[in-house]
Amino acid sequence: MSDHHVKQMMCYSRLDCNERLPYENDSDTMKENVDHSSFLVDQISNLCLSEELSDVTLVIGGTRIPAHKLILSTRSRYFRALFGNGMKESIQNEVTIVDASIDVFKIVLKYIYSGKIQLGAMSDLLLINLFELAHEFGFEELEAITVNRFEVILCGNNLCEILTLAKAFNLENLLQTCLSFADNHALCLVKSSEFLTLTAESIEQLISRNSFYCPEFEIFEAIKKYIILNKNEPFENLIRHVRLSLISFADLIGPVRDSKLFNTDDILDALKEISFKRSDELNIRGLKLLDVNVVSPKYDARVICGEVPAAMFAGRPGTYEIDQVYTKHTIESGTEGIIIELNKHYTLNHILLMFMERFQSSYSYHIETSNDSKAWLRVIDYSEYTCRSVQKLFFRQRVVKYIRIRGTDSKISNTFHIVYLEALFKTNPAIFDPITGIVIPSENVATIPNNAIVTEGVARKINCLLDGDIHNYDLQQGYVCHQIGAGCLTIELSQPYLLSSMKLLLWDCDERYYQYYIEVSCNGKVWKRIVDKTQEECKSWQHLTFPQQPIVFIKIVGTYNSANEVFHCVHFECPAVTNIANKEVPNQSNYNVSTSGINSI
């Protein structure tokens, strides 16, 4: 052995056992994390339809397909139960698959082995067969993505097939998607030949919906054709959903009577309803577009009464320009107000209004809806309330063709202005009182995003009372105050809310305490005291409850401060939602001011 080799071995012998050997290109050859999962997937995929290591044969319509029990059992609860419970298939190593297309089964088998599938190029029928097979073999993930694909490809040509599938397999989300699609394309659907292939139960479910928007005579015609094609089936449940009072007089005494599907009394009752009932008392159908504003040029809405009608569609939600022109009307007795005509009957439950905000303007108003511009129903009545900025209004869902907004009072003039308006069916409406329509909020509405403002009080930043910051306040900032005996703190909400609680945070950076009371009002003129803390020593957080009532204005009046003659409030909210323990009084030395400095605020 040469001296060189001896020295090298001695060098290696002195290496610590935990020390790595000095390989060349160490960073390339000593990788610690290895991921060859893609190779594994490819290698397992290559076993699909291969006889290599196959231990079971699947027989579909005379075709024999080699497969592997371990892979099938791992990927499918159907095969896991088949091979794991001592059934004859586990012994004979042969499984016969019945009622399955060989082409569809091969697609599923490829998915079993590879986890991959291409749905985009599949026909509707192939996709339906694929779902049925995936359901049978317990491939929940494949079922889910197939259902998602149905929702994407849903159209008039396949609606009936997918609707039938959704009902057969209790696919509630897909069923609701199909029903909504049918609602929005009802006329095309009832005129199609596919409509006649539906079950009577499915047709009944469709035409019983108020949102199945289609001329009633067309529904009658489709039901008549269905009954002729299915003479041996009972049809009483179908015809009872045809709303005869929505069919014209001429059609009732003509084609409807001639069909002999309805008795004479039914037709006479319908004629009586047409003659004597108001339009809003009839069971009118209305198109239901979920969370879609239908007061827009896109849906051919138009202002048919009011000054500067085009301005209604020129604004944008949440914004207005200082020189913007507004749709308006003069506030006077007998005025028609502002009337919007929709292009169809729509099912609505929500209206959003935006008022002009120049010069601290505020208004009182009411809103009515109609199906024929003759019989009006008042859905919102804020005639006794002072309202400003954005109005978020809710009412029981109803079918609407016309919307009328009439201003009853204005703070700055005898003119009522609207910057912007939306009307829609909101899928997640706010909770509201069914009698007054006033919202019962579950979240704090005394916030800047909810358009609340502070109209009285002194502060470096007047709206700090409403900005939600309950941590950053000190001797100089972060609170609103007023001189005791002269003034108050007043918060104005944008619209009336039904409230039964509120919470405020009094300035608490020392040991002082306050006394105060709170009054509320609907119009800023008539006030009612709801909280009286004039005989108590109040510090920090105040959680206040009172009988539920409509409120627009909140006036907080301080009557005593144990340190000086100023009342200070850091935060206000209604209803009371902030869940926080009383703030600990900090050490005064942290503020680096004298006691006289603290007593000066």
PABA-510754 format. One line per 10 residues: number of its first residue (from 0); their letters; for each residue z, x, y of C-alpha. Coordinates in Angstrom, 3 decimals. Example, Ala and Ser with C-alpha at 12.3 -4.5 7.8 and 13.67 -1.06 7.14 Angstrom:
0) AS) 7.800 12.300 -4.500  7.140 13.670 -1.060 $
//
This chain:
0) MSDHHVKQMM) 0.000 0.000 0.000  -0.955 1.451 3.382  1.537 2.086 6.162  -0.162 -0.659 8.199  0.495 -3.274 5.500  4.133 -2.177 5.140  4.738 -2.493 8.890  3.114 -5.940 8.920  5.319 -7.173 6.050  8.440 -5.802 7.759 $
10) CYSRLDCNER) 7.426 -7.610 10.911  7.023 -10.925 9.032  10.342 -10.452 7.265  12.132 -10.344 10.661  10.660 -13.733 11.721  13.208 -16.521 12.086  12.764 -19.209 9.445  12.282 -21.836 12.174  9.699 -19.773 14.035  6.038 -20.752 13.692 $
20) LPYENDSDTM) 3.559 -18.214 12.361  1.207 -16.733 14.971  -2.021 -18.423 13.808  -5.097 -17.930 15.858  -6.441 -21.044 17.640  -3.011 -22.644 17.120  -3.707 -25.696 19.299  -6.731 -26.650 17.174  -5.312 -26.134 13.677  -1.741 -27.391 13.986 $
30) KENVDHSSFL) -2.190 -31.001 15.126  0.981 -32.969 14.442  -0.380 -36.556 14.727  -3.197 -37.546 12.396  -4.942 -40.934 12.517  -7.554 -41.459 9.816  -7.138 -45.268 9.699  -10.801 -45.768 10.574  -11.754 -43.818 7.441  -9.425 -46.002 5.389 $
40) VDQISNLCLS) -11.005 -49.226 6.712  -14.504 -47.890 6.008  -13.580 -46.805 2.499  -12.014 -50.177 1.632  -14.995 -51.976 3.206  -17.314 -50.056 0.903  -15.574 -51.641 -2.097  -16.816 -55.106 -1.050  -19.232 -56.444 -3.716  -18.818 -53.149 -5.597 $
50) EELSDVTLVI) -17.982 -52.920 -9.317  -16.121 -49.652 -8.745  -12.484 -50.174 -9.867  -13.127 -53.952 -9.948  -10.540 -55.871 -11.976  -11.537 -59.490 -11.339  -14.779 -61.489 -11.178  -15.306 -64.370 -8.757  -17.780 -67.034 -9.886  -19.431 -69.177 -7.189 $
60) GGTRIPAHKL) -22.219 -71.553 -8.226  -23.278 -69.339 -11.121  -23.181 -66.114 -9.097  -20.693 -63.477 -10.309  -19.079 -61.255 -7.696  -16.897 -58.227 -8.571  -13.656 -57.974 -6.598  -10.230 -56.308 -6.529  -6.995 -58.211 -7.092  -4.876 -55.941 -4.907 $
70) ILSTRSRYFR) -7.096 -56.375 -1.861  -7.527 -60.135 -2.361  -3.792 -60.677 -2.860  -2.875 -58.571 0.153  -5.250 -60.422 2.480  -4.993 -64.026 1.226  -2.008 -66.178 0.355  -4.324 -68.269 -1.851  -5.215 -65.298 -4.078  -1.656 -63.964 -3.895 $
80) ALFGNGMKES) -0.413 -67.225 -5.400  -3.289 -67.272 -7.910  -2.657 -63.777 -9.285  1.088 -63.568 -8.848  2.390 -66.716 -10.540  1.250 -66.134 -14.108  -1.684 -68.526 -13.848  -4.540 -68.266 -16.320  -6.763 -66.512 -13.753  -4.358 -63.564 -13.674 $
90) IQNEVTIVDA) -4.825 -63.131 -17.413  -8.520 -63.929 -17.787  -9.497 -61.836 -14.755  -12.070 -64.426 -13.767  -11.816 -67.003 -10.986  -14.222 -69.888 -10.418  -14.577 -70.946 -6.758  -15.721 -74.561 -6.406  -17.158 -76.425 -3.413  -18.118 -73.233 -1.589 $
100) SIDVFKIVLK) -21.433 -71.894 -0.351  -22.217 -68.453 -1.718  -23.455 -67.317 1.715  -20.310 -68.471 3.476  -18.072 -67.009 0.779  -19.722 -63.596 1.096  -18.999 -63.685 4.841  -15.347 -64.445 4.106  -15.211 -61.757 1.426  -16.582 -59.199 3.859 $
110) YIYSGKIQLG) -13.871 -60.253 6.331  -11.256 -59.802 3.582  -12.341 -56.239 2.929  -13.149 -55.102 6.475  -11.283 -57.394 8.880  -14.563 -57.786 10.784  -16.763 -60.811 11.359  -19.582 -61.736 13.740  -19.289 -65.310 14.929  -21.801 -65.147 17.786 $
120) AMSDLLLINL) -24.958 -65.561 15.704  -23.619 -68.309 13.426  -24.991 -71.843 13.520  -22.628 -74.750 14.165  -22.793 -75.839 10.514  -22.115 -72.326 9.225  -19.142 -72.026 11.582  -17.718 -75.338 10.347  -18.128 -74.248 6.712  -16.505 -70.930 7.555 $
130) FELAHEFGFE) -13.489 -72.664 9.078  -13.071 -74.931 6.043  -13.179 -71.956 3.673  -10.786 -69.920 5.840  -8.399 -72.887 5.824  -8.614 -73.228 2.037  -7.870 -69.539 1.433  -5.107 -69.355 4.033  -6.704 -66.981 6.561  -4.745 -68.139 9.602 $
140) ELEAITVNRF) -6.185 -65.479 11.919  -9.736 -66.381 10.915  -8.942 -70.073 11.401  -7.613 -69.379 14.895  -10.615 -67.358 16.086  -12.984 -69.945 14.604  -11.224 -72.729 16.515  -11.503 -70.651 19.694  -15.208 -70.272 19.003  -15.569 -74.057 18.659 $
150) EVILCGNNLC) -14.092 -74.484 22.147  -16.614 -71.987 23.541  -19.717 -73.511 21.937  -18.696 -77.165 22.412  -21.620 -79.185 23.777  -23.201 -82.605 23.531  -25.137 -81.687 20.368  -22.091 -80.650 18.322  -19.300 -82.673 19.935  -19.204 -85.337 17.237 $
160) EILTLAKAFN) -19.076 -82.797 14.378  -16.331 -80.730 16.015  -14.361 -83.842 16.991  -14.449 -85.047 13.381  -13.308 -81.610 12.184  -10.449 -81.504 14.704  -9.177 -84.909 13.570  -9.533 -84.082 9.859  -7.499 -80.855 10.148  -5.036 -82.019 12.835 $
170) LENLLQTCLS) -6.207 -79.374 15.320  -4.485 -80.922 18.334  -5.604 -78.426 21.005  -9.220 -78.565 19.821  -9.009 -82.362 19.649  -7.834 -82.575 23.264  -10.645 -80.228 24.307  -13.156 -82.487 22.536  -11.698 -85.626 24.108  -11.802 -84.113 27.601 $
180) FADNHALCLV) -15.401 -83.037 27.060  -16.267 -86.527 25.825  -14.592 -88.055 28.889  -16.734 -85.969 31.211  -19.975 -86.669 29.319  -19.258 -90.212 28.192  -22.543 -91.787 29.268  -24.659 -89.185 27.446  -22.430 -89.481 24.398  -22.646 -93.277 23.985 $
190) KSSEFLTLTA) -26.428 -93.141 24.366  -26.804 -90.433 21.692  -27.532 -90.992 18.028  -24.615 -88.691 17.153  -22.202 -91.284 18.577  -23.198 -93.634 15.762  -22.155 -91.041 13.138  -18.513 -91.029 14.260  -15.844 -92.874 12.346  -14.625 -96.174 13.789 $
200) ESIEQLISRN) -11.226 -94.538 14.310  -12.744 -91.743 16.411  -14.769 -94.200 18.511  -11.679 -96.314 19.084  -9.761 -93.246 20.234  -12.536 -92.381 22.690  -13.215 -95.741 24.315  -9.523 -96.657 24.574  -8.998 -93.826 27.075  -8.893 -94.686 30.790 $
210) SFYCPEFEIF) -10.577 -91.343 31.401  -13.598 -92.156 29.197  -15.789 -92.559 32.270  -18.849 -94.626 31.517  -20.318 -97.970 32.688  -18.646 -100.610 30.546  -21.933 -102.306 29.681  -23.181 -99.028 28.127  -20.030 -98.859 25.998  -20.681 -102.447 24.892 $
220) EAIKKYIILN) -24.289 -101.589 23.958  -23.186 -98.567 21.894  -20.507 -100.567 20.070  -23.041 -103.320 19.298  -25.412 -100.752 17.729  -22.555 -99.214 15.722  -21.530 -102.607 14.336  -25.132 -103.415 13.327  -25.364 -100.101 11.405  -21.976 -100.629 9.749 $
230) KNEPFENLIR) -22.101 -104.318 8.895  -19.501 -104.134 6.150  -16.796 -102.507 8.312  -14.292 -104.568 10.367  -15.043 -104.268 14.086  -12.175 -106.168 15.744  -10.348 -102.959 16.743  -13.491 -101.633 18.394  -14.457 -104.618 20.511  -10.920 -105.123 21.802 $
240) HVRLSLISFA) -11.308 -101.843 23.723  -14.406 -103.084 25.565  -13.177 -104.064 29.034  -15.125 -107.211 29.736  -13.799 -107.587 33.288  -15.634 -104.378 34.210  -19.004 -105.831 33.180  -21.101 -107.719 35.721  -21.242 -111.510 35.816  -24.914 -111.515 34.853 $
250) DLIGPVRDSK) -24.393 -109.254 31.823  -21.369 -111.265 30.641  -23.236 -114.561 30.525  -26.364 -112.851 29.223  -26.380 -109.987 26.662  -22.627 -109.991 26.024  -22.455 -113.713 25.238  -25.677 -113.536 23.214  -24.257 -110.735 20.998  -21.689 -113.213 19.571 $
260) LFNTDDILDA) -19.177 -110.350 19.284  -16.775 -112.091 21.672  -15.553 -115.644 21.675  -16.101 -117.895 24.660  -12.474 -117.718 25.807  -12.645 -113.896 26.098  -15.728 -114.119 28.309  -14.215 -116.894 30.465  -11.016 -114.872 30.924  -13.090 -111.890 32.047 $
270) LKEISFKRSD) -14.995 -114.022 34.557  -11.683 -115.321 35.894  -10.322 -111.775 36.359  -13.484 -110.716 38.192  -13.185 -113.698 40.535  -9.478 -113.660 41.346  -7.992 -110.201 40.712  -7.938 -107.315 43.157  -9.962 -104.307 42.080  -6.827 -102.193 41.691 $
280) ELNIRGLKLL) -5.465 -104.766 39.223  -8.413 -104.295 36.870  -8.220 -101.659 34.147  -10.844 -99.390 35.726  -11.956 -96.157 34.077  -11.860 -92.931 36.065  -13.160 -89.436 35.405  -10.305 -86.967 34.903  -11.148 -83.384 35.885  -8.111 -81.239 35.243 $
290) DVNVVSPKYD) -6.890 -79.239 38.265  -10.223 -79.621 40.072  -10.419 -80.595 43.739  -12.924 -83.451 44.016  -12.799 -83.695 47.823  -15.502 -81.120 48.373  -19.249 -80.969 49.025  -19.674 -79.737 45.449  -18.649 -83.196 44.250  -20.502 -85.013 47.032 $
300) ARVICGEVPA) -17.356 -86.278 48.745  -17.885 -87.430 52.321  -15.830 -88.589 55.272  -17.009 -92.103 56.159  -14.461 -92.820 58.883  -12.885 -90.461 61.420  -14.008 -88.147 64.197  -15.740 -84.831 63.377  -16.126 -85.613 59.637  -17.853 -82.312 58.801 $
310) AMFAGRPGTY) -14.753 -80.360 59.855  -12.933 -81.613 56.762  -14.982 -79.276 54.576  -15.157 -76.340 56.993  -11.546 -75.217 56.571  -10.031 -73.196 53.769  -6.754 -73.885 51.976  -3.823 -72.139 53.629  -5.751 -70.943 56.699  -6.975 -72.218 60.016 $
320) EIDQVYTKHT) -8.557 -70.674 63.086  -7.089 -71.066 66.555  -10.340 -72.562 67.874  -11.100 -74.581 64.753  -12.412 -78.133 65.068  -10.489 -80.732 63.084  -11.225 -84.079 61.511  -9.112 -86.498 63.506  -8.463 -90.042 64.646  -6.677 -91.670 67.573 $
330) IESGTEGIII) -3.214 -93.007 66.725  -3.268 -96.662 67.703  -2.653 -100.071 66.220  -5.429 -101.315 63.938  -7.116 -97.941 63.462  -8.935 -97.333 60.200  -7.747 -93.721 60.214  -9.655 -91.129 58.209  -11.425 -92.375 55.065  -12.922 -90.151 52.360 $
340) ELNKHYTLNH) -15.346 -91.588 49.817  -15.584 -89.834 46.455  -18.865 -89.804 44.543  -17.241 -91.375 41.464  -14.035 -93.033 40.364  -11.587 -90.220 39.602  -8.138 -90.225 38.029  -5.832 -88.511 40.545  -2.116 -87.760 40.884  -1.984 -85.156 43.663 $
350) ILLMFMERFQ) -3.132 -84.753 47.260  -2.736 -81.636 49.379  -2.995 -81.955 53.154  -2.989 -79.268 55.801  -2.197 -80.226 59.394  -3.022 -78.431 62.611  -0.162 -76.081 63.512  -0.853 -75.432 67.167  2.012 -75.956 69.619  4.505 -76.685 66.808 $
360) SSYSYHIETS) 2.637 -79.914 66.081  4.097 -82.423 63.619  3.034 -85.845 62.394  4.050 -89.028 60.601  1.485 -90.741 58.366  0.740 -92.737 55.245  -1.968 -92.506 52.554  -3.704 -95.360 50.731  -6.225 -95.383 47.905  -8.807 -97.928 46.804 $
370) NDSKAWLRVI) -11.501 -98.556 44.223  -13.753 -100.640 46.455  -12.634 -99.910 50.084  -11.342 -103.496 50.283  -8.073 -103.596 48.325  -5.837 -100.699 49.331  -2.646 -99.429 47.696  -0.212 -97.208 49.629  0.691 -94.189 47.480  2.445 -92.076 50.150 $
380) DYSEYTCRSV) 4.425 -93.442 53.096  5.830 -90.796 55.425  5.737 -93.049 58.492  9.456 -92.436 59.092  9.398 -88.692 58.463  8.381 -85.749 60.618  5.879 -83.600 58.708  4.101 -80.370 59.543  1.911 -77.644 58.039  1.005 -78.132 54.354 $
390) QKLFFRQRVV) 1.841 -81.365 52.509  2.078 -81.262 48.701  2.040 -84.896 47.630  2.360 -86.491 44.201  2.057 -90.034 42.902  1.554 -91.874 39.642  -1.898 -91.190 38.248  -4.404 -93.807 39.266  -8.143 -94.305 39.504  -9.433 -93.664 43.032 $
400) KYIRIRGTDS) -12.786 -93.982 44.805  -11.576 -94.019 48.436  -8.716 -92.210 50.195  -7.443 -93.334 53.599  -5.048 -91.251 55.714  -3.593 -92.868 58.818  -1.433 -91.012 61.296  1.371 -93.118 62.776  2.926 -90.578 65.146  2.263 -87.147 66.627 $
410) KISNTFHIVY) 4.700 -84.856 68.393  2.194 -83.495 70.904  -0.418 -86.225 71.531  -1.786 -89.546 70.347  -4.258 -87.813 67.998  -3.844 -87.144 64.278  -5.519 -83.927 63.001  -6.355 -82.769 59.463  -7.455 -79.191 58.828  -8.026 -79.454 55.087 $
420) LEALFKTNPA) -7.570 -81.899 52.192  -7.599 -81.684 48.404  -7.349 -84.453 45.806  -7.094 -83.760 42.101  -5.422 -84.482 38.802  -2.739 -81.832 38.433  -1.778 -81.018 34.868  1.690 -79.787 35.883  2.788 -82.163 38.637  6.060 -81.824 40.495 $
430) IFDPITGIVI) 8.880 -84.241 39.733  8.978 -87.031 42.300  10.760 -90.288 42.944  8.531 -93.069 41.539  9.493 -95.487 44.332  9.200 -93.316 47.447  6.888 -90.603 46.085  9.163 -87.942 47.604  9.263 -84.706 45.620  12.503 -83.707 43.883 $
440) PSENVATIPN) 12.201 -79.904 43.913  13.550 -77.641 41.187  12.907 -74.474 43.219  13.951 -73.456 46.706  11.689 -75.146 49.278  13.358 -73.579 52.312  11.078 -70.548 52.135  8.266 -69.117 54.204  5.659 -69.641 51.416  6.715 -73.305 51.367 $
450) NAIVTEGVAR) 6.123 -73.444 55.141  9.757 -73.935 56.170  10.730 -72.530 59.583  13.862 -71.839 61.626  13.587 -73.722 64.922  17.001 -72.927 66.427  19.111 -69.769 66.233  19.147 -66.188 67.500  17.975 -63.179 65.477  15.834 -60.082 65.660 $
460) KINCLLDGDI) 13.719 -61.722 62.952  14.232 -65.458 63.120  12.870 -66.292 59.658  15.086 -63.737 57.888  17.216 -66.752 57.005  14.397 -67.939 54.706  12.861 -64.707 53.379  15.060 -64.537 50.262  16.546 -61.113 51.093  20.247 -61.379 50.211 $
470) HNYDLQQGYV) 20.970 -57.637 50.073  19.617 -55.927 53.187  21.831 -56.985 56.085  24.341 -55.139 58.225  25.867 -55.154 61.722  22.533 -55.169 63.500  20.099 -57.179 61.409  19.461 -59.506 58.500  21.184 -62.623 59.873  20.646 -65.542 62.261 $
480) CHQIGAGCLT) 23.455 -66.568 64.602  24.509 -68.887 67.416  27.314 -68.965 69.966  30.120 -71.205 68.780  30.355 -74.254 70.981  26.796 -73.839 72.252  23.902 -74.145 69.828  23.267 -74.311 66.101  20.985 -73.069 63.312  18.176 -75.537 62.502 $
490) IELSQPYLLS) 15.792 -75.313 59.566  12.739 -77.572 59.401  11.025 -78.200 56.070  7.322 -79.001 55.982  7.785 -82.452 54.419  10.620 -84.637 53.118  12.278 -83.602 49.875  14.921 -85.420 47.852  17.832 -82.966 47.838  21.370 -82.992 46.505 $
500) SMKLLLWDCD) 22.413 -79.355 46.948  22.011 -76.323 49.162  23.410 -72.814 49.341  24.012 -70.423 52.204  25.322 -66.895 52.533  27.663 -66.242 55.457  27.830 -62.714 56.899  30.492 -61.004 54.757  30.689 -57.335 55.699  34.401 -57.624 56.526 $
510) ERYYQYYIEV) 37.329 -59.989 55.893  36.406 -62.624 58.469  35.988 -66.302 57.623  34.040 -69.156 59.197  34.245 -72.902 59.656  31.194 -75.129 60.039  29.516 -78.448 59.280  25.961 -79.447 58.282  23.893 -82.407 59.411  20.505 -83.512 58.150 $
520) SCNGKVWKRI) 17.708 -85.671 59.507  14.339 -87.117 58.519  12.860 -87.110 62.018  14.953 -84.703 64.133  16.435 -87.623 66.073  18.891 -89.444 63.835  21.399 -87.097 62.162  23.832 -87.561 59.288  26.717 -85.216 58.433  26.666 -84.282 54.738 $
530) VDKTQEECKS) 28.979 -81.227 54.683  32.229 -80.707 56.625  33.915 -77.315 56.303  35.670 -77.419 59.679  39.139 -77.282 58.096  38.483 -74.613 55.462  38.324 -70.811 55.473  34.767 -70.123 54.301  33.466 -66.719 53.260  30.256 -65.335 51.772 $
540) WQHLTFPQQP) 28.361 -67.682 49.408  28.652 -71.432 49.981  27.435 -73.737 47.211  27.223 -77.253 48.606  26.512 -80.570 46.870  26.100 -84.086 48.251  24.493 -87.431 47.273  20.737 -87.111 46.796  18.781 -88.099 49.915  15.486 -87.361 51.716 $
550) IVFIKIVGTY) 15.749 -84.411 54.108  13.398 -82.693 56.567  15.764 -81.073 59.091  18.980 -79.158 58.326  21.348 -78.330 61.181  24.152 -75.824 60.501  26.814 -75.828 63.233  29.473 -73.113 63.232  32.820 -74.190 64.714  34.971 -71.096 64.139 $
560) NSANEVFHCV) 34.775 -67.356 63.397  38.077 -65.553 62.773  36.627 -62.362 64.333  34.784 -63.603 67.436  32.884 -66.528 68.965  29.588 -66.182 67.032  28.530 -67.884 63.789  26.371 -65.749 61.432  24.306 -66.832 58.427  22.309 -64.413 56.220 $
570) HFECPAVTNI) 20.517 -66.745 53.784  19.811 -70.450 53.298  18.217 -72.316 50.406  17.747 -75.868 49.181  18.157 -76.907 46.510  20.787 -74.355 45.444  19.082 -72.115 42.882  20.335 -68.539 43.435  22.797 -67.585 40.711  24.934 -64.804 42.121 $
580) ANKEVPNQSN) 28.645 -64.047 42.341  30.272 -63.680 45.732  29.378 -60.380 47.309  32.244 -57.893 47.403  33.386 -56.989 50.912  32.181 -53.422 51.547  34.311 -50.651 53.003  33.957 -50.722 56.787  33.811 -46.910 56.901  30.345 -47.094 55.321 $
590) YNVSTSGINS) 28.992 -48.528 58.587  30.250 -45.677 60.801  31.278 -48.054 63.612  34.582 -48.862 65.224  36.574 -52.034 64.543  35.638 -53.244 67.990  31.986 -52.798 66.995  32.466 -55.064 64.002  34.291 -57.641 66.028  31.439 -57.733 68.524 $
600) I) 29.055 -59.456 66.109 $
//
